[in-house]
Amino acid sequence: MCGIIGYIGGRRACEVIVKGLKRLEYRGYDSAGVVTGDGEGLHIRKGAGRIDPLVSELGLLNMPGNRGIGHTRWATHGVPNEINAHPHTDCSGKIALVHNGIIENYLELREELRKKGHTFKSDTDTEVIAHLIEEELKSSRNFEDAMRRALLRLKGSFALGIVYAGEPDRLYFVRNESPLVLGLGTGENFAASDVPAFLEYTRKAVFLDDGEYAVLTRESYTVKKLKTGEKVEKPVQEIDWTLDMAEKSGYPHFMLKEIYEQPRAIKDAIHGNSDLIPAVAEEIAKYSKVFFVAMGTSYHAALVGKYLFQRLAGKIALVEEASEFRYEAENILDGDSLVIAITQSGETADTLAAMKLAKRKGAKVMAIVNVVGSMATRVADITLYTHAGPEIGVAATKTYTTQLTVLTMLAMELARKLGRMREEELKTLEDEFMNVPQLVESVLSHAGGLEELAESLKDQRDFFYIGRGINVPTALEGALKLKEISYIHAEGLSAGELKHGPLALLEEGVPVVAITPSGRLFDKMVSNIEESKARGAMVVALSDSDELRETADVLVEMPPVNEALTPIVYVVPLQILAYHLAVLRGNDPDKPRNLAKSVTVE
Ligand code: F6R
């Protein structure tokens, strides 16, 4: 939701922080602020808007000091303005902090502190923390003690960066249900919400767990338990992401770069998982109840997963949005249940809550995750990584196709274990699967016409995406991509559902995007296309069949591909179409309004 970056060392802190904030902007971009510290005390600059203009407006690169903390915000409490931007301070101005998360009991704490004479400047839940520490400091041995006592009174989720003017040689970082990772350098240390923020300086990372805090100095880091203050030994992890992966590398937007990275990402997902899949499939086969839980695009991947498990392996699986599952699944989970959580970030609050519920009920929990060391990987009993590399664009693209890749591998292996497909048939499918990166590459190299198509559609107000079977989720995903970055209303639905209501919305010229691979369901799709055309719709069909050349208004030619693999290949033109529509309408596809990449609050 929000992004945090902290630095202590020999460099000018403001420079490291501004760079880090730019890399974290995908987490929130409605306001930002920086605090730095030198011998003279704390210096704070903050304002509403995106980082780039704020750097010059506020002179963020002219701040003194070799330690500091920055924040980029996605508002929850209080409108995005200068006053509500982080850092927030106590009455004395000696304590400054930034926060990612939500403090649920801030109203009662604020009331209590007001009665004790504290004056509040902002509408945020965060400011209460600074005053609470100030209050505890009156009766504590030292700052660390006061901070610990104050934080133990908070309810909710928080990752915090805290600086105290009275201790010029250190910074504090705290984690409770919001991400925070330390970066270890030589003579300098970092902390951030996500690794790309400090990847330029170090690849050595220490992931904090919930209820832990870190004391950073130039030369050292110490991790302790919030409850007891006792030290915790943490493993240092070597991150294998490169800086190039976190940069645009000549593309106008991260989203486009990430779309074009898909052949490489899919290959990495295959190679990174091939040794692990047999044992994991063996494990899945043991459970009679399999549930997929996820949100947004990951939920669409889960829907594909269900189709794959059922069609290829005859394994029944249910799919539910984690936000529903977490409140509804209490009575159906037990030791015979396997919950497969799909989450790019590994930090989505609802997905984590669903996983924790499953664990409480004795279920086995598996996670399919992109971000190494993220919270989901700690909660899960089994983790498979998607190996997509950092995804900076807010709209998920390469993480979706790599989730599908992992799910396809699992389903094929499950089919083998459960004896649901003939070995010969399975071998043919596996061979075709290995060719998917090339198929995606060929779709990308023929994508030129999509920009032209987008030009002709850019003033439309509504879109419909239809598909059948395993491509119902493709229709949902196509519609979601369009909505979130172009701000055009779009609905994705199963083509069979069309005449049960939505057909009433079709009129002259409304675009209907039909995912129509040849095969079992082709004729059914053609009937739905005809129905749409009869109501004046403008049909854009994605197909490998020439038959549609006459029927559809526009045919996006696709390579022939096994039905089970169509979701990976067919989503690619939909991503590109949404991208061009967003750009043509003057939107920044990397930072859609009102959205943030990790939804770490409920
Ligand atoms: C859409 C998108 C979101 C995420 C959703 C879940 O492009 O990115 O819908 O898919 O917020 O996020 P993760 O996968 O991190 O749990």
Residues whose N, C-alpha, C, O or C-beta is under 5 A from the ligand:
A	BS01	F6R	M295 G296 T297 S298 I342 T343 Q344 S345 G346 T348 V394 A395 A396 K597 V599
